[in-house]
Amino acid sequence: MSAPPELPRTRAALREYGHVHRSVSAEVRENLLRLMGSGGPRFPGVLGFDSTVLPQVERALLAGHDLVLLGERGQGKTRLIRSLVGLLDEWSPAVAGCQVNDHPYAPVCPVCVRRSAEEGDRLPVVWRHRRERYGEKLGTPDTGVGELVGDVDPARLAEGRSLGDPETVHYGLVPRANRGVFCVNELPDLPARAQVALFNVLEERDLQVRGYSLRLPLDLLVVASANPEDYTSRGRIVTPLKDRFGAQVRTHYPLTLEDELALVRQEAVLPEGTAVPAHVWETAARFTRLVRASKRVDARSGVSVRFAVAAAETAAASALRRSALTGGEAPVARVCDLAAAVEPLLGKVEFELGTEGREPEVLHALLRRATAEAFRERLGGTDLSALVERFTGGATVESGDLVGAAELLRRIGAVPGLAAMIAGAAPESEDGPPTPGLAAAVVEFALEGLYLERRLSKDVLPGGGVYRF
């Protein structure tokens, strides 16, 4: 993204422009206070933390503290950290060609200090967008100090510079994020040596690169994420580093079904042309919450929101597959498509000991329970006696992930009260006439709910089943 052409391009022009140099913490604080006063969105895309996590984060930012976000996998820690970029100024000046993004008024790296003395107010200025002021490193056991902080640049030594010349330093990720936000994801996975290298960055705000006599005052906001199991039980964060973070904020999974639903709808990327009715979204969200609360699942590892997202995306893909195999009708996800997602989801769950070999059975049982809860919530007050009467006299209806919508509706025949069923199961579809795909999805949802409520029987088949009285 190119900076607006009217912005000044030299230090002299920058002074005339009236630009005021602020630290990153002051910049974040002022922008946060402005958004608070205007009521604007402060952390776009972050849902479910309004009354718990975000107030703590805001206090830390207003205090100018570096912080650690502590939480199980899939709780939105990285999403929250990346949203902090929105609290920076849209455009910020820097010395042109500087590796560490020095401010033109206060250069700190040896190269820019020399250039500032030589060029004075002719020092060239570039403008960096807020997105360019974010750096991120995933903590891994092979991360070295040189990658984070810096090391000797052999190419500059080959030019004839002497070892010990500060201008021979090749800066690492942290100093290159100077005057911005730097994130370390999965901090406990950094080796102890790399963690120790961050001591001065967090406390004294300077760097130590090998044996160089170099003090580089850094101006940045450091944010890290960690899993509580790593952070407390394994002891893989060195104690002095924990002490140097100004704030520790505990994240959590969505506290309410509404927050879970909102997150799943926000994050899921569906195949083009597919539709997921409201009752399927809700069943996927309830399924995730039941898995998270199950005693057969390891609560310490957590069950990510990505579980529900993957369930919804797989259900939509299953509907697309059915559409391609049965004649190209508009693909609409159904309850049977969620059942098809159970096997792919096994890798997202850590089970307790004693469940070996029965993992799919556990998830299928929880999915049935989630479907029953969604059925009671959406169709519990709807009169379905006419649908039940359809099965008196020995009639049966087979459904499944390879039974097309038109074929399912033909098998079930006329359904009295179908409009009321659709209004209860998928109220968002009231703006237009229901499609055959939506009607079939609601009918199957009603059949499955009646079976789970023991008002119908079902012969379970691969990919579906036969409903009978």
C-alpha positions in Angstrom: 0.0 0.0 0.0 1.4 3.4 -1.0 1.4 6.3 1.4 -0.6 9.4 0.5 1.5 11.6 -1.7 0.9 14.7 0.4 2.9 13.2 3.4 6.3 14.8 3.9 9.4 13.0 2.6 12.3 14.7 4.6 12.8 15.4 8.2 12.6 19.2 7.6 9.2 18.8 5.8 8.1 16.5 8.7 8.8 19.2 11.2 6.9 21.8 9.1 4.0 19.3 8.8 3.7 19.4 12.6 4.3 15.7 13.3 4.8 14.9 17.0 7.0 11.9 18.0 5.2 9.5 20.4 6.2 6.2 21.9 4.3 3.1 20.8 2.7 2.8 24.2 1.5 6.4 24.1 0.3 5.9 20.5 -1.7 2.8 21.5 -3.0 4.5 24.6 -4.3 7.6 22.8 -5.9 5.6 20.0 -7.5 3.2 22.4 -8.9 6.1 24.4 -10.2 7.8 21.3 -12.0 4.6 20.2 -13.5 4.2 23.7 -14.8 7.7 23.6 -16.3 7.3 20.1 -17.7 3.8 20.7 -15.9 2.5 17.7 -14.7 -1.2 17.4 -11.5 -1.6 19.3 -10.8 -5.3 18.6 -12.5 -6.2 15.3 -13.4 -9.9 14.8 -12.8 -10.7 18.5 -16.0 -12.2 19.9 -17.1 -13.4 23.3 -14.5 -11.5 25.4 -16.3 -8.2 25.9 -16.9 -8.5 29.6 -14.0 -10.8 30.6 -10.7 -10.7 28.5 -10.9 -7.4 26.7 -11.2 -5.2 29.9 -8.0 -6.8 31.2 -6.2 -6.3 27.8 -7.3 -2.6 27.7 -6.0 -2.0 31.2 -2.6 -3.5 30.3 -2.4 -1.4 27.1 -3.4 1.8 29.0 -0.7 1.0 31.5 1.9 0.5 28.7 2.5 -3.1 29.7 3.7 -6.0 27.6 1.4 -8.9 28.1 1.0 -12.7 27.9 -2.2 -14.2 26.7 -2.7 -17.5 28.5 -5.2 -20.0 27.2 -5.9 -23.4 25.6 -5.7 -23.9 21.8 -8.2 -22.3 19.6 -9.4 -19.6 22.0 -8.6 -16.7 19.7 -5.3 -15.6 21.2 -3.6 -14.9 17.9 -6.7 -13.2 16.5 -6.7 -10.9 19.5 -3.0 -10.1 19.2 -3.2 -9.3 15.5 -6.2 -7.0 16.2 -3.8 -4.8 18.3 -2.4 -3.4 15.0 -5.6 -1.5 14.6 -4.6 0.6 17.6 -1.5 2.0 15.9 -1.6 5.1 13.7 -2.5 4.4 10.1 0.7 5.9 8.8 4.0 6.4 10.7 7.3 8.0 9.5 10.6 6.2 9.5 14.1 6.9 8.3 14.3 5.6 4.7 16.4 2.5 4.4 16.6 1.8 8.2 16.6 -1.8 9.2 15.0 -1.0 12.6 12.5 1.7 11.4 14.1 4.5 13.4 12.0 7.6 13.9 13.5 10.6 11.9 13.5 12.7 15.1 15.3 10.2 17.3 17.5 7.7 15.3 19.1 5.0 17.5 20.8 2.5 15.2 24.5 3.3 14.4 23.8 3.7 10.7 21.0 6.2 11.1 22.8 8.1 13.8 25.7 8.6 11.3 23.3 9.5 8.5 21.5 12.0 10.7 24.7 13.8 11.5 25.7 13.8 7.8 22.4 14.7 6.2 20.7 16.8 8.9 17.1 17.8 8.1 17.6 16.4 4.5 17.3 12.9 6.0 14.8 11.1 3.8 11.5 9.8 5.3 9.3 6.9 4.3 5.8 6.2 5.7 4.9 2.8 7.0 1.3 1.5 7.2 0.2 0.0 10.5 0.1 -3.5 8.9 3.9 -3.2 8.3 4.5 -2.5 11.9 3.6 -5.9 13.1 6.0 -8.8 13.5 5.3 -12.3 14.6 7.3 -15.4 15.5 6.0 -18.9 16.2 8.0 -20.3 19.1 9.8 -23.5 18.1 12.6 -25.5 19.8 15.0 -24.6 16.9 14.6 -20.8 17.2 18.0 -19.2 17.8 19.1 -16.0 19.4 20.4 -14.7 16.1 16.9 -15.1 14.5 15.2 -13.2 17.3 17.8 -10.5 18.2 20.5 -10.5 15.5 24.0 -11.7 14.5 27.1 -10.8 12.6 26.5 -10.2 8.9 29.4 -12.0 7.1 28.7 -10.1 3.9 29.6 -6.8 5.6 32.7 -8.3 7.1 33.7 -9.4 3.6 33.4 -5.7 2.5 36.4 -5.0 4.7 34.6 -3.8 7.9 36.2 -4.8 11.2 34.6 -7.4 13.6 33.0 -5.3 16.3 31.8 -2.5 14.0 28.2 -2.1 15.0 27.3 -1.6 11.3 28.1 -5.3 10.7 25.2 -6.4 12.7 22.3 -8.1 10.9 19.2 -7.4 13.0 16.8 -10.1 13.9 13.0 -10.2 14.1 12.6 -8.2 17.3 14.6 -5.1 16.4 13.0 -5.1 12.9 9.7 -4.8 14.7 10.9 -1.6 16.4 8.2 1.0 16.8 5.5 -1.5 16.3 3.9 -4.7 17.8 5.9 -7.9 18.1 4.2 -11.2 18.9 5.7 -14.5 20.1 3.2 -17.3 19.6 3.6 -20.4 21.9 6.3 -18.7 24.0 7.0 -21.9 26.1 8.3 -23.6 23.0 11.2 -21.2 22.7 14.5 -22.7 24.0 15.7 -21.2 27.3 18.6 -19.4 25.5 16.3 -17.6 23.2 14.0 -16.7 26.1 16.9 -15.2 28.0 17.7 -13.1 24.9 14.4 -11.3 25.5 15.2 -10.2 29.0 16.7 -6.8 28.0 14.1 -6.3 25.3 11.3 -6.4 27.9 12.9 -4.6 30.8 15.7 -2.3 29.6 14.4 -2.0 26.0 17.8 -2.6 24.4 19.7 -5.4 22.6 22.8 -7.4 23.3 24.3 -8.9 20.2 27.1 -11.3 20.8 30.2 -9.3 22.1 29.3 -6.0 20.4 29.3 -2.8 22.5 25.9 -1.9 21.2 22.9 -0.4 23.0 19.9 -0.1 20.8 16.9 1.4 22.7 13.8 -0.3 21.3 10.3 1.1 21.3 7.8 -1.7 20.8 4.9 -3.5 22.4 5.7 -7.2 23.0 2.8 -9.7 23.3 3.1 -13.4 23.7 0.7 -16.4 23.8 1.1 -19.6 25.8 -0.8 -22.7 26.6 -1.4 -23.0 30.4 -0.2 -26.6 30.5 3.2 -25.5 29.1 3.2 -22.3 31.1 2.7 -23.9 34.5 3.1 -27.6 34.6 6.1 -28.1 32.4 7.9 -25.0 33.6 9.3 -24.2 30.1 9.2 -20.4 30.5 12.1 -19.1 32.5 11.0 -17.4 35.6 12.7 -14.0 35.0 11.0 -13.7 31.6 7.6 -14.3 33.2 8.4 -11.5 35.7 9.2 -9.1 32.9 5.8 -9.2 31.3 3.6 -6.5 32.8 0.3 -8.4 32.6 -1.0 -11.9 32.2 -4.4 -12.3 30.7 -6.4 -15.6 30.8 -8.5 -16.3 27.7 -11.4 -18.8 27.5 -13.7 -20.6 25.1 -17.0 -18.9 24.3 -19.1 -18.8 27.5 -22.5 -18.8 25.7 -24.0 -20.7 22.8 -24.7 -17.4 21.1 -21.0 -16.5 21.2 -20.0 -19.9 19.9 -22.5 -19.6 17.1 -21.3 -16.1 16.2 -17.7 -17.3 16.1 -18.4 -20.3 13.9 -20.4 -18.3 11.4 -17.6 -15.7 11.3 -14.8 -18.1 10.8 -16.3 -20.8 8.6 -15.4 -20.6 4.9 -18.0 -22.6 3.0 -17.7 -23.9 -0.6 -19.2 -21.5 -3.0 -22.9 -22.0 -3.6 -23.5 -24.1 -0.5 -25.9 -23.2 2.3 -25.9 -24.2 5.9 -29.3 -23.7 7.6 -29.6 -22.2 11.1 -30.4 -25.6 12.8 -27.2 -27.1 11.4 -25.1 -24.2 12.6 -26.6 -24.5 16.0 -26.1 -28.3 16.1 -22.4 -27.9 15.2 -22.0 -25.3 18.0 -23.8 -27.4 20.6 -21.8 -30.5 19.5 -18.5 -28.6 20.2 -19.7 -27.4 23.6 -20.7 -31.0 24.5 -17.4 -32.4 23.4 -15.6 -29.7 25.4 -17.5 -30.6 28.5 -17.3 -34.4 28.1 -15.5 -36.3 30.8 -14.1 -38.6 28.1 -12.2 -35.7 26.6 -8.9 -34.3 28.0 -10.0 -30.9 29.3 -6.4 -29.7 29.6 -5.8 -29.8 25.9 -9.1 -28.1 25.2 -11.5 -28.4 22.2 -10.9 -25.5 19.8 -13.5 -23.4 18.1 -11.9 -24.8 15.0 -13.7 -28.0 15.8 -17.1 -26.4 15.2 -15.7 -24.5 12.2 -14.4 -27.7 10.6 -17.7 -29.5 11.4 -19.7 -26.8 9.6 -17.3 -26.7 6.6 -17.3 -30.5 6.3 -21.1 -30.6 6.4 -21.3 -28.0 3.6 -18.7 -30.1 1.6 -20.8 -33.2 2.1 -23.8 -31.4 0.8 -21.8 -30.3 -2.2 -20.7 -33.9 -2.8 -24.3 -35.1 -2.6 -25.4 -32.4 -5.1 -22.7 -33.5 -7.6 -23.6 -37.2 -7.3 -27.4 -36.8 -7.4 -28.0 -34.4 -10.1 -26.7 -31.0 -9.3 -29.4 -29.6 -7.1 -28.5 -26.6 -4.8 -26.4 -28.0 -2.0 -27.9 -27.5 1.5 -26.2 -29.1 4.5 -28.3 -31.5 6.6 -28.0 -33.3 9.9 -26.6 -36.4 8.2 -23.8 -34.3 6.8 -22.7 -33.5 10.3 -22.5 -37.2 11.1 -20.2 -37.5 8.1 -17.9 -35.0 9.7 -17.2 -37.1 12.9 -14.4 -39.1 11.5 -12.4 -36.1 10.1 -12.8 -34.4 13.5 -11.2 -37.1 15.5 -7.8 -35.5 15.1 -8.9 -32.3 16.8 -9.8 -34.0 20.1 -7.5 -35.5 22.8 -9.4 -38.3 24.6 -8.9 -39.5 28.2 -7.2 -42.8 28.9 -9.7 -45.7 28.7 -11.4 -44.4 25.5 -9.0 -46.1 23.0 -10.9 -47.6 20.1 -14.2 -46.0 21.1 -13.4 -42.4 20.0 -15.9 -42.3 17.0 -18.6 -43.9 19.2 -18.1 -41.1 21.8 -18.4 -38.3 19.3 -21.4 -39.8 17.5 -23.2 -40.1 20.9 -22.4 -36.4 21.6 -23.6 -35.4 18.2 -26.9 -37.2 18.7 -27.3 -35.3 22.0 -26.5 -32.0 20.4 -29.1 -32.7 17.7 -31.7 -33.5 20.3 -31.0 -30.3 22.1 -31.2 -28.2 18.9 -34.4 -30.1 18.0 -36.0 -29.3 21.4 -35.0 -25.6 21.1 -36.2 -25.1 17.6 -39.0 -27.5 17.0 -40.0 -28.5 20.5 -43.1 -26.3 20.4 -44.1 -27.3 16.9 -46.9 -29.8 16.3 -45.3 -32.7 14.4 -48.1 -35.2 15.0 -49.0 -35.1 11.2 -45.4 -36.1 10.4 -45.5 -39.0 12.9 -48.8 -40.2 11.5 -47.1 -40.5 8.1 -45.3 -43.6 9.5 -48.3 -45.4 10.9 -49.3 -48.5 9.0 -45.7 -49.7 8.5 -44.5 -46.9 6.2 -40.7 -46.2 6.1 -38.5 -43.4 4.8 -34.8 -43.8 4.1 -32.5 -40.7 4.3 -28.8 -40.3 4.1 -25.9 -38.3 2.8 -26.4 -39.6 -0.8 -30.2 -39.2 -0.8 -30.9 -36.0 -2.8 -33.4 -33.4 -1.6 -36.0 -34.1 -4.3 -35.8 -37.8 -3.6 -36.2 -37.4 0.1 -39.2 -35.1 -0.3 -40.7 -37.6 -2.8 -40.3 -40.4 -0.3 -41.8 -38.4 2.6 -44.7 -37.1 0.5 -46.8 -34.1 1.5 -45.9 -32.8 5.0 -48.7 -30.8 6.7 -47.2 -27.9 8.7 -43.9 -27.8 6.7 -43.9 -24.0 6.7 -44.1 -23.9 10.5 -41.3 -26.4 10.7 -39.1 -24.3 8.4 -39.9 -21.2 10.3 -38.8 -22.9 13.6 -35.7 -24.6 12.3 -34.4 -22.0 9.8 -36.2 -18.7 10.5 -33.5 -16.8 8.5 -35.1 -18.3 5.3 -38.4 -16.5 5.7 -37.5 -13.8 3.2 -38.3 -16.1 0.2 -39.9 -19.4 -0.7 -38.1 -22.4 0.8 -36.0 -24.3 -1.7 -36.3 -28.1 -2.0 -32.9 -28.4 -0.3 -33.9 -26.4 2.7 -37.2 -28.2 3.0 -35.4 -31.6 2.9 -32.9 -30.4 5.5 -35.7 -29.4 7.9 -37.7 -32.6 7.3 -34.6 -34.7 8.0 -33.9 -32.6 11.1 -37.5 -33.2 12.3 -37.2 -37.0 11.6 -33.9 -37.2 13.5 -35.3 -35.3 16.4 -38.4 -37.5 16.6 -36.2 -40.5 16.6 -34.0 -39.1 19.4 -37.2 -38.2 21.3 -38.3 -41.9 20.9 -41.4 -41.0 18.9 -40.0 -42.8 15.8 -37.6 -45.7 15.3 -34.6 -45.8 13.1 -32.5 -48.5 11.5 -29.0 -47.0 11.3 -27.3 -47.4 7.9 -23.9 -46.2 6.7 -24.4 -42.5 5.9 -28.0 -42.4 7.1 -30.9 -44.6 8.2 -34.4 -45.8 7.7 -37.1 -44.1 9.8 -40.1 -46.1 10.9 -42.8 -46.0 13.5 
